[in-house]
Amino acid sequence: MRHNQQVADNIRQIKEQVEASKSQDDLVKVIEDVAQHPGPLDYNDNASYALAGLLFSTLVYAFYSQLFSPLYYSLSTEVIDNFFRFIIINSSVWVPGLISLYTVLWLDNNGKKYYLDQYIEQPLLRFAAAAIVPTLLLYPIQLWHGLYWGLLDTIGELIGLGYEAPIGGYGITTGIVLFFLWRYLRARSNWRKPVSNRIFLLDTLFNNGIDDISSQCADRYGQLYSRYADFKRGNDTRELLSLYQGHYKGDVHNFDFQIYHFHYVVKTTRTTTDSDGNTRTTTTRTSYYRHGLVLPFPFAQNLTLSNDGGVNGNGVKYQTASTVFNKIFKVRAGSEMDAARFLSPAVIEKLSTLKEQVRRPVVEFSYDKQLCLSFADDDLITLKRQHSLENPSAFAEEISSHADLKKLDGLLDLIHELMRLSDNNFADNTTHTFNSQPVASVAEQTSD
């Protein structure tokens, strides 16, 4: 038990070091510390695996004896049958203790405060108390046993498993428990993977001068929703999953930009009627994702160019003289003058190449001259890593090289070219910021 607590503490410290990193060198130092870590970094879950094996064997017994009872009773011995029946029939005794034990283990490993740790200092005694006390308290209460087996009987009857519905219900419930136990053990044994992903992401951000400002997602979504139709998709959940910011320096224009990952859900309800006149209503929720860039664009407003049927925009329809462009984008504008002023032949030619870079693009210019370029399922930030903390030396070498975000760079170059083509002043090194104020860095936001 102490071993697993130490592992949990060590992993927690490593994660804190990752989040505290401010540069690529800091991340390399974290990886080197993992390689040379003096303490244990792998859980000892032998007891949990043994429990999983026992539960799985009772699960096999429950279904095999129910679904193939004649074959089972012709092949099994009385000893085997009595053994598994004893475990299952007494599950109302040991299940509460098992649930209590794993709850306390989870609280202990995650540094959470709970009742027992205030009175029992030794971890082993705490775990023993967590397993034994609920068992002793519930064992003499017949109401508990009745409720427990009544629930399993109901589950078995609903599924229609044989003549011993409670055992079938036990099998179904055990299968669900095993699924979550497997996920729990898998996450503990593979903890290096998500930590490696986080290190690799932070390294990519450091390499490209981008800050993670995902803590602002909730507030920023409201601002984007008020400006752009792309954020009004779906009829259920809508949320920003991540948000990043950076600064682009071009030959003519410099500008702040933000990168987002948007998730929305489409909920559909269907009602069917069977031959007996009984109606049944089913609700389906389907998730969709969009990525995009948001930035100041002082040369256009009240304009939507859509290559996606989910967004059409508001205002008057507008068509250009280019049949190729008109097949790619449906244009809506506050006025024909708004569209004509921006959509010069050079701009049309440049925008016609956008569909080659991203899927189902939508280009929206808001009333306050900010641009949102959105598209489907193209992550601008995440790159595929080759190594992980499983091989620290190779992983440290991998992140020491520069990670280029080619798709992001290509889109930013295109936007800069649109600015250059739209700017009649030809002013050098013009800087564009959100709301006429530079976007604060992560450090400045924290200090505030």
C-alpha positions as CSV (number, residue, x, y, z in Angstrom):
1,M,0.0,0.0,0.0
2,R,2.8,2.4,0.9
3,H,4.5,1.6,-2.4
4,N,1.4,2.6,-4.4
5,Q,1.0,5.8,-2.3
6,Q,4.7,6.7,-3.1
7,V,4.1,6.0,-6.8
8,A,1.0,8.3,-6.8
9,D,3.0,11.0,-5.0
10,N,5.9,10.7,-7.5
11,I,3.6,10.9,-10.5
12,R,1.8,13.9,-9.0
13,Q,5.1,15.7,-8.6
14,I,6.2,14.9,-12.1
15,K,2.9,16.4,-13.5
16,E,3.4,19.5,-11.4
17,Q,6.9,19.9,-12.8
18,V,5.5,19.6,-16.3
19,E,2.9,22.3,-15.7
20,A,5.4,24.6,-14.1
21,S,7.8,24.4,-17.1
22,K,8.4,27.7,-18.9
23,S,10.8,26.5,-21.6
24,Q,12.0,23.6,-23.7
25,D,15.0,23.2,-21.3
26,D,12.6,22.8,-18.4
27,L,10.8,20.0,-20.2
28,V,14.0,18.2,-21.0
29,K,15.0,18.5,-17.3
30,V,11.7,16.8,-16.3
31,I,12.3,13.9,-18.7
32,E,15.9,13.5,-17.4
33,D,14.5,13.5,-13.8
34,V,12.1,10.7,-14.8
35,A,14.9,8.7,-16.2
36,Q,17.0,9.0,-13.1
37,H,14.1,9.1,-10.6
38,P,15.1,7.5,-7.3
39,G,11.6,6.5,-6.2
40,P,9.1,3.9,-7.7
41,L,7.1,5.0,-10.7
42,D,5.0,1.9,-11.4
43,Y,2.1,0.7,-9.4
44,N,1.9,-2.7,-7.8
45,D,-1.7,-3.8,-8.7
46,N,-1.3,-7.5,-8.3
47,A,-4.1,-7.7,-5.7
48,S,-6.4,-5.8,-8.1
49,Y,-5.5,-8.1,-11.0
50,A,-6.2,-11.1,-8.8
51,L,-9.6,-9.6,-7.8
52,A,-10.3,-9.0,-11.5
53,G,-9.5,-12.6,-12.3
54,L,-11.8,-13.9,-9.5
55,L,-14.6,-11.6,-10.7
56,F,-14.1,-12.7,-14.3
57,S,-14.3,-16.4,-13.3
58,T,-17.6,-15.7,-11.4
59,L,-18.9,-13.8,-14.5
60,V,-18.1,-16.7,-16.7
61,Y,-19.9,-19.0,-14.3
62,A,-23.0,-16.8,-14.0
63,F,-23.5,-16.6,-17.8
64,Y,-22.4,-20.1,-18.7
65,S,-24.7,-21.7,-16.0
66,Q,-27.6,-19.5,-17.2
67,L,-27.3,-19.7,-21.0
68,F,-26.0,-23.2,-21.3
69,S,-27.3,-24.8,-18.1
70,P,-27.7,-28.4,-19.4
71,L,-24.2,-28.5,-20.8
72,Y,-22.8,-26.8,-17.7
73,Y,-24.3,-29.2,-15.2
74,S,-23.2,-32.2,-17.4
75,L,-19.6,-31.0,-17.5
76,S,-19.0,-29.3,-14.1
77,T,-18.4,-31.0,-10.8
78,E,-20.3,-30.4,-7.6
79,V,-17.2,-28.8,-6.0
80,I,-16.8,-26.2,-8.8
81,D,-20.5,-25.4,-8.7
82,N,-20.6,-25.0,-4.9
83,F,-17.5,-22.9,-4.9
84,F,-18.8,-20.3,-7.4
85,R,-22.3,-20.4,-5.8
86,F,-20.8,-19.7,-2.4
87,I,-18.9,-16.6,-3.7
88,I,-21.9,-15.3,-5.6
89,I,-24.6,-16.0,-2.9
90,N,-22.4,-14.2,-0.3
91,S,-21.7,-11.3,-2.6
92,S,-24.1,-9.2,-0.6
93,V,-21.6,-9.6,2.3
94,W,-18.3,-8.8,0.6
95,V,-19.4,-6.3,-2.1
96,P,-20.0,-3.3,0.4
97,G,-16.5,-3.9,1.9
98,L,-15.0,-4.0,-1.6
99,I,-16.6,-0.8,-2.7
100,S,-15.6,0.9,0.5
101,L,-12.0,-0.3,0.2
102,Y,-11.5,0.9,-3.4
103,T,-13.1,4.3,-2.5
104,V,-10.6,4.8,0.3
105,L,-7.7,3.6,-1.9
106,W,-8.7,6.2,-4.5
107,L,-9.0,8.9,-1.9
108,D,-5.7,8.0,-0.4
109,N,-3.8,7.9,-3.8
110,N,-5.3,11.3,-4.8
111,G,-4.4,13.0,-1.6
112,K,-8.1,13.6,-0.7
113,K,-9.2,14.0,3.0
114,Y,-11.8,11.6,4.4
115,Y,-13.1,10.4,7.7
116,L,-10.8,7.5,8.4
117,D,-7.5,9.3,7.9
118,Q,-8.3,11.6,10.8
119,Y,-8.3,8.7,13.3
120,I,-6.2,5.9,11.8
121,E,-2.6,6.9,11.0
122,Q,-1.4,3.6,9.5
123,P,-2.6,3.1,5.9
124,L,-2.8,-0.7,6.2
125,L,-5.1,-0.3,9.2
126,R,-7.2,2.3,7.4
127,F,-7.7,0.0,4.4
128,A,-8.6,-3.0,6.6
129,A,-11.1,-0.9,8.5
130,A,-12.6,0.3,5.2
131,A,-13.1,-3.3,4.1
132,I,-14.3,-4.8,7.4
133,V,-16.5,-2.1,8.9
134,P,-19.2,-1.9,6.1
135,T,-19.3,-5.7,6.0
136,L,-19.9,-6.0,9.7
137,L,-22.5,-3.3,9.8
138,L,-24.6,-4.5,6.8
139,Y,-24.3,-8.3,7.4
140,P,-27.0,-8.6,10.1
141,I,-29.4,-6.2,8.2
142,Q,-31.8,-8.4,6.3
143,L,-33.3,-5.3,4.5
144,W,-29.9,-4.8,2.8
145,H,-29.7,-8.3,1.6
146,G,-33.3,-8.1,0.3
147,L,-32.6,-4.9,-1.6
148,Y,-29.4,-6.2,-3.0
149,W,-30.8,-9.4,-4.4
150,G,-34.0,-7.7,-5.4
151,L,-32.0,-5.3,-7.6
152,L,-30.0,-8.2,-9.2
153,D,-33.2,-10.2,-9.8
154,T,-34.8,-7.2,-11.5
155,I,-31.7,-6.8,-13.8
156,G,-31.7,-10.5,-14.6
157,E,-35.4,-10.4,-15.4
158,L,-35.1,-7.4,-17.7
159,I,-32.3,-9.1,-19.7
160,G,-34.2,-12.4,-19.7
161,L,-31.4,-14.6,-18.4
162,G,-32.7,-18.1,-17.5
163,Y,-34.5,-19.3,-14.5
164,E,-32.1,-17.9,-11.9
165,A,-32.5,-14.2,-12.7
166,P,-30.5,-13.0,-9.6
167,I,-27.3,-14.9,-10.8
168,G,-27.8,-13.5,-14.3
169,G,-28.2,-10.0,-12.8
170,Y,-25.0,-10.6,-10.8
171,G,-23.2,-11.5,-14.0
172,I,-24.3,-8.3,-15.8
173,T,-23.4,-6.1,-12.9
174,T,-20.0,-7.8,-12.5
175,G,-19.3,-7.3,-16.2
176,I,-19.9,-3.6,-15.8
177,V,-17.6,-3.5,-12.8
178,L,-14.9,-5.4,-14.6
179,F,-15.0,-2.9,-17.5
180,F,-14.4,0.1,-15.2
181,L,-11.8,-1.9,-13.2
182,W,-10.0,-2.7,-16.5
183,R,-10.0,1.0,-17.5
184,Y,-8.7,2.0,-14.0
185,L,-5.8,-0.5,-14.1
186,R,-5.0,0.4,-17.7
187,A,-4.8,4.1,-16.9
188,R,-2.5,3.4,-13.9
189,S,-0.1,1.2,-16.0
190,N,-0.1,3.7,-18.9
191,W,0.2,7.0,-16.9
192,R,3.3,7.9,-19.0
193,K,1.3,8.3,-22.2
194,P,-0.9,11.3,-21.2
195,V,2.0,12.9,-19.4
196,S,4.2,12.4,-22.6
197,N,1.4,14.0,-24.7
198,R,1.3,17.0,-22.4
199,I,5.1,17.4,-22.5
200,F,5.1,17.2,-26.3
201,L,2.3,19.7,-26.6
202,L,4.0,22.2,-24.3
203,D,7.2,21.8,-26.2
204,T,5.4,22.5,-29.5
205,L,3.9,25.6,-28.0
206,F,7.3,26.8,-26.7
207,N,8.9,26.2,-30.0
208,N,6.3,28.3,-31.8
209,G,5.8,31.1,-29.3
210,I,2.2,30.1,-28.5
211,D,0.6,30.4,-25.0
212,D,-2.1,28.0,-23.7
213,I,-5.0,30.2,-22.4
214,S,-7.6,27.4,-22.2
215,S,-8.6,28.7,-18.8
216,Q,-10.4,31.5,-20.6
217,C,-12.5,29.1,-22.8
218,A,-15.8,29.8,-21.1
219,D,-15.6,33.6,-21.2
220,R,-14.1,33.6,-24.8
221,Y,-16.9,31.4,-26.1
222,G,-19.5,34.0,-25.2
223,Q,-17.6,36.6,-27.1
224,L,-17.2,34.4,-30.2
225,Y,-20.9,33.4,-30.1
226,S,-22.0,37.0,-30.3
227,R,-19.9,37.6,-33.3
228,Y,-19.8,34.5,-35.5
229,A,-22.5,32.1,-36.9
230,D,-20.0,29.2,-36.7
231,F,-20.4,29.1,-32.9
232,K,-24.2,28.8,-33.2
233,R,-24.0,25.2,-34.6
234,G,-25.8,22.4,-32.8
235,N,-28.8,22.4,-30.5
236,D,-27.3,21.0,-27.3
237,T,-23.8,21.3,-25.8
238,R,-21.5,24.0,-27.2
239,E,-18.0,24.6,-25.7
240,L,-14.5,25.6,-26.4
241,L,-12.2,22.6,-25.5
242,S,-8.9,24.5,-25.9
243,L,-7.7,28.0,-26.6
244,Y,-4.2,29.3,-27.6
245,Q,-2.7,32.6,-28.6
246,G,0.3,33.8,-30.5
247,H,1.7,36.7,-32.5
248,Y,2.5,36.7,-36.3
249,K,5.2,39.0,-37.7
250,G,4.9,39.5,-41.4
251,D,6.7,41.8,-43.9
252,V,3.8,44.3,-43.9
253,H,1.4,43.4,-41.1
254,N,1.9,42.0,-37.6
255,F,-1.1,40.6,-35.7
256,D,-2.2,38.7,-32.6
257,F,-4.2,35.5,-33.2
258,Q,-6.0,32.9,-31.2
259,I,-6.4,29.2,-32.1
260,Y,-9.4,27.3,-30.8
261,H,-11.0,23.8,-30.7
262,F,-14.8,24.0,-30.7
263,H,-17.1,21.1,-29.8
264,Y,-20.9,21.1,-30.4
265,V,-23.6,18.5,-30.2
266,V,-26.6,17.9,-32.4
267,K,-29.5,16.3,-30.5
268,T,-32.2,14.5,-32.5
269,T,-35.4,12.9,-31.1
270,R,-37.2,10.1,-32.9
271,T,-40.6,8.7,-32.0
272,T,-41.7,5.3,-33.4
273,T,-44.9,3.4,-33.0
274,D,-45.1,-0.4,-33.1
275,S,-47.9,-2.6,-34.4
276,D,-49.7,-2.6,-31.0
277,G,-49.8,1.2,-31.0
278,N,-47.1,1.6,-28.4
279,T,-44.9,4.6,-28.9
280,R,-41.2,4.8,-28.2
281,T,-39.0,8.0,-28.2
282,T,-35.3,7.8,-28.6
283,T,-32.8,10.7,-28.3
284,T,-29.5,10.6,-30.0
285,R,-26.6,13.1,-29.4
286,T,-23.8,13.3,-32.0
287,S,-20.6,15.3,-31.3
288,Y,-18.9,17.4,-33.9
289,Y,-15.7,19.4,-33.8
290,R,-14.4,22.5,-35.5
291,H,-11.0,24.2,-35.3
292,G,-10.1,27.7,-36.3
293,L,-8.3,31.0,-36.0
294,V,-9.6,34.3,-34.7
295,L,-7.7,37.6,-35.2
296,P,-8.2,41.4,-35.9
297,F,-8.8,42.1,-39.6
298,P,-9.4,45.8,-40.2
299,F,-10.1,45.6,-43.9
300,A,-13.4,43.8,-44.0
301,Q,-16.6,43.5,-42.0
302,N,-20.2,42.0,-42.0
303,L,-19.1,39.3,-44.5
304,T,-19.4,35.5,-44.5
305,L,-17.8,33.1,-47.0
306,S,-19.0,29.5,-46.4
307,N,-17.9,26.2,-47.8
308,D,-20.0,24.4,-45.2
309,G,-23.8,23.9,-45.4
310,G,-24.0,24.3,-41.6
311,V,-23.3,28.1,-41.8
312,N,-24.7,30.4,-44.4
313,G,-24.4,33.8,-42.7
314,N,-26.8,36.8,-42.8
315,G,-27.4,39.6,-45.2
316,V,-27.6,39.8,-48.9
317,K,-26.3,37.1,-51.3
318,Y,-23.4,38.0,-53.4
319,Q,-21.7,36.4,-56.4
320,T,-18.3,37.2,-57.9
321,A,-17.3,37.1,-61.5
322,S,-15.3,33.9,-60.8
323,T,-17.3,30.7,-61.4
324,V,-14.6,28.7,-59.6
325,F,-14.8,30.9,-56.5
326,N,-18.7,30.8,-56.6
327,K,-18.6,27.0,-56.5
328,I,-16.4,27.0,-53.5
329,F,-17.9,29.7,-51.3
330,K,-21.5,31.0,-50.7
331,V,-21.2,34.7,-49.9
332,R,-23.4,36.7,-47.6
333,A,-22.7,40.3,-46.7
334,G,-24.2,43.3,-44.8
335,S,-24.3,45.0,-48.2
336,E,-23.0,44.4,-51.7
337,M,-20.5,47.2,-51.1
338,D,-19.1,45.3,-48.1
339,A,-18.5,42.2,-50.3
340,A,-17.3,44.1,-53.4
341,R,-14.8,46.2,-51.4
342,F,-13.0,43.1,-50.0
343,L,-13.4,40.6,-52.8
344,S,-11.0,41.9,-55.4
345,P,-9.7,39.6,-58.1
346,A,-6.5,39.0,-56.3
347,V,-8.3,38.2,-53.0
348,I,-10.6,35.9,-54.8
349,E,-7.7,34.0,-56.3
350,K,-6.0,33.7,-53.0
351,L,-9.1,32.5,-51.1
352,S,-9.8,29.9,-53.8
353,T,-6.8,28.0,-52.6
354,L,-8.1,27.8,-49.0
355,K,-10.1,24.6,-49.6
356,E,-6.8,22.8,-50.6
357,Q,-5.5,23.5,-47.1
358,V,-8.5,22.7,-44.8
359,R,-11.8,21.0,-45.1
360,R,-15.2,22.8,-45.2
361,P,-13.8,26.3,-44.4
362,V,-15.9,29.2,-43.3
363,V,-14.5,32.7,-43.3
364,E,-16.4,35.3,-41.2
365,F,-15.7,38.9,-40.8
366,S,-17.6,40.4,-37.8
367,Y,-19.2,43.8,-37.4
368,D,-16.2,45.0,-35.4
369,K,-13.7,43.8,-38.1
370,Q,-12.4,40.6,-36.6
371,L,-11.8,37.5,-38.7
372,C,-12.8,33.9,-37.8
373,L,-11.4,31.2,-40.1
374,S,-13.0,27.9,-39.1
375,F,-12.7,24.4,-40.6
376,A,-13.6,20.8,-39.8
377,D,-11.3,18.3,-37.9
378,D,-7.9,19.8,-38.7
379,D,-5.9,20.3,-35.5
380,L,-3.4,23.1,-35.9
381,I,-1.5,22.4,-32.7
382,T,-1.1,18.6,-32.1
383,L,1.8,16.8,-33.8
384,K,2.5,13.1,-33.7
385,R,5.3,12.2,-31.4
386,Q,7.6,9.2,-31.9
387,H,8.8,8.6,-28.4
388,S,7.5,8.9,-24.8
389,L,8.6,8.7,-21.2
390,E,8.9,4.9,-21.7
391,N,12.2,5.8,-23.5
392,P,13.3,9.0,-21.8
393,S,16.6,9.5,-23.6
394,A,15.0,9.2,-27.1
395,F,12.1,11.4,-26.0
396,A,14.4,14.1,-24.7
397,E,16.3,14.1,-28.0
398,E,13.0,14.3,-29.9
399,I,11.6,17.4,-28.2
400,S,15.0,19.1,-28.3
401,S,14.5,19.7,-32.0
402,H,12.2,22.4,-33.4
403,A,8.6,21.4,-34.0
404,D,7.2,23.3,-37.0
405,L,3.4,23.8,-37.3
406,K,3.3,23.8,-41.1
407,K,-0.5,23.9,-41.4
408,L,-0.8,26.8,-39.0
409,D,2.1,28.7,-40.7
410,G,0.4,28.2,-44.1
411,L,-2.9,29.6,-42.9
412,L,-1.2,32.6,-41.2
413,D,0.8,33.3,-44.3
414,L,-2.5,33.3,-46.4
415,I,-4.2,35.6,-43.9
416,H,-1.2,38.0,-44.1
417,E,-1.4,38.0,-47.9
418,L,-5.2,38.8,-47.7
419,M,-4.3,41.8,-45.4
420,R,-1.6,42.9,-47.8
421,L,-4.0,42.7,-50.8
422,S,-6.7,44.5,-48.9
423,D,-4.6,47.3,-47.4
424,N,-4.7,50.3,-49.7
425,N,-2.3,52.3,-47.5
426,F,0.6,49.9,-47.9
427,A,1.9,50.8,-44.5
428,D,4.9,48.8,-43.3
429,N,4.8,46.7,-40.1
430,T,1.3,47.6,-39.1
431,T,0.3,45.7,-35.9
432,H,-3.3,44.6,-35.3
433,T,-4.5,43.5,-31.9
434,F,-7.8,42.5,-30.3
435,N,-9.9,45.4,-29.2
436,S,-7.1,47.8,-29.9
437,Q,-5.2,46.3,-27.0
438,P,-2.4,43.7,-27.1
439,V,-3.5,40.3,-25.8
440,A,-1.9,39.8,-22.4
441,S,0.6,37.0,-22.0
442,V,-0.1,34.0,-19.7
443,A,2.3,35.4,-17.2
444,E,0.6,38.8,-17.2
445,Q,-2.8,37.2,-16.7
446,T,-1.6,35.2,-13.8
447,S,-0.1,38.3,-12.1
448,D,-3.4,40.1,-12.5
